[in-house]
Amino acid sequence: MEVSEIKSIFKIINSVYMKLPVNLVSESDSIPVKLLELGTGTLLVKPEKHQIQTIYRSLVVRNQRKIFICKVKLLKVDAEGFEVYQPIKLLINDEKRFTERLHVTDLTISNIINQNDIAKFLNDDKIKKVVSENAIRLKVFFDSFKIHVHERFDNRMRLLHTYNIPIFVPDFTNPSTIPPEFMPITEYFRMLSGDPVPKNYRAEICIPIRYRQHATLGYVQALHKSRLDTNSYNLVNLVALSVQKEFEKYKNYEESKEQCKIIDISQADL
């Protein structure tokens, strides 16, 4: 099945590609990517480092015995290294296996936790003490600071979780000072429209606090009335790492010690 009508392509991308793992495929390589945003006739993609040179590529998703292949054209790579693609057509085919299926037996997993239980300890006195003790370390260096932890995402947590990179804006008046490995200025300013920084501040550092590199529990934020540098960023990062380490050591939830057998329920599948 081939879909060439752009509106229909974007409906499929929104319902399938934005919810499942995506691979960027060319004749020479295949790498995982993350679709960040649907623009007006374009896709914004965050790629891993790759050596793909051709401008015509494919974004591939597999779901329910179907393979979705979206043929795209690279329009540009922006200053932050994000790639902008124009969809050309989308193919939907039955997935087929071309190699012999592997069967592995006697697999087990343990130390299983419920992700919903992780955030329940955030209001414990021990956690509040960790937050207050680490926040004091920032008091001398920044005009405004906070360590925000909460089970619900605010705008900053949502942005940090989506992009999986910190915010470092050394100087609001000069966006070119933002290093390429940090939050793109366009997304940062878009977030500010719903959660503005007071006008008397000139710089921001905001680093996510993650549990086991997976669940985002909050962030460490520093605002300053003058320009900040990488030394300032490193200081905030040390505080974020310290908080994260204490969170990972503190376990006020059940962690299953059972050895749970993994069963292949799709032996007749692809």
ABEGO torsion letter per residue (X at the ends): XBBABAAAAAAAAAAAAAABBBBBBBAABBBBBBBABBBBGBBBBBBBBBABABABBBBBBBBGGBBBBBBBBBABBBAAGBBBBBBABBBBBBBBBABBBBBBBGBBBBGBBBAAAAAAAAABAAAAAAAAAAAAAAAAABABBBBBBBABBBAAAAAAAAAGBBBBBABAABAAABBAABBBAAAAAAAAAABBBBAABABBBBBBBBBGGABBAEBBBBBBABBBBAAAAAAAAAAAAAAAAAAAABBBBBBBABBBBBBBAAAABX
